[in-house]
């Protein structure tokens, strides 16, 4: 049973109510972040899916489209359409893999490198956190890390 104060806020001893309130607020924050990102990604001329595909490509290591599909956890046919859009925009090129001429790899172009950096900046935008002190940001980061550590896959390149 959830115990709430007259204001609808869970009481400090109401673990279930506090947890539910925290989850709802985290979902609200995630939604706000996603909205800001989607607007800025659209301003760059990309869809969120194309931006994520470009973001996942390593400019220094050409990647087969099938590997990108695995990273994005989607069907290869979806990746083909994403790569078509990125290629038409001059952000990636399909190249024959020198080690397996039957396969094509995705090479990020110079324009793609610049756009990828802009996408990275959009995805790292922290304006929603501007009202927090450095100490509060540290506490928030630690708490989010503690919560996410059990359920989120590690970031690419993280050890």
Order of alpha helices (4+ residues) and beta strands (2+ residues): alpha-alpha-beta-alpha-alpha-beta-beta-alpha-alpha
